[in-house]
């Protein structure tokens, strides 16, 4: 029996720079092409019935890249929010963000918050952009929140469980991803959703992100649906253990 369509798909979008280099273009051209894929993949996910799509857009570590490239990426995201994102919102997409948003330029923070507010009454797929995101930093912050609650007497330390930790992560209120996709063939997680992907199915494709089309997403989901998901048991089971 096939698995159901995953509720939540997370994607590590990798390979923009390599896509550009192979074609003799500057790296920024790869990022421009990568942005074009976002709209196509979001629409494809919504058409397939996926409810949550989380994209690793800009990691905490990406701030170490050359200043010109970082500035270009910030401006590219700003332009995206001024333009194409509006079409997605009109098509019932909900915009969400996770990460340390205070690291972003102030004008970009304001645009993101305004765009999120503009989409909050929508009922379609939730598109989450992971921005200045680090999973280790997220878990550290969650631990600090829990410690403060214990210190203040609001939380009994003996009552701390997995739900307590999950509820203090950036992704609180979202289901964990059933499927994690990584483009470009790299076999690593890159500090992305480490807690949340404990039972996710992994799908790695050699396609670079600018080559990741609607058809490639359909291939990934078809592969996911064909797998047996045991979660440590001896028989396939439906859903994630809670």
Secondary structure, DSSP 4 states (H G I P E B T S, - for coil): -PPPPPSEEEEE---HHHHHHHTT--HHHHHHHHHHHHHHHHHHHHHHT--EEEEEEEEGGGGGS-HHHHHHHHHHHHHHHHTHHHHHHHTTPEEEEES-GGGS-HHHHHHHHHHHHHHTT--S-EEEEEEEE-HHHHHHHHHHHHHHHHHTTSS-GGG--HHHHHTTSTTTTSPPPSEEEE-TT-----SSSTTTTTTPEEEE-SS-GGG--HHHHHHHHHHHHTS---TTSSS--SS---
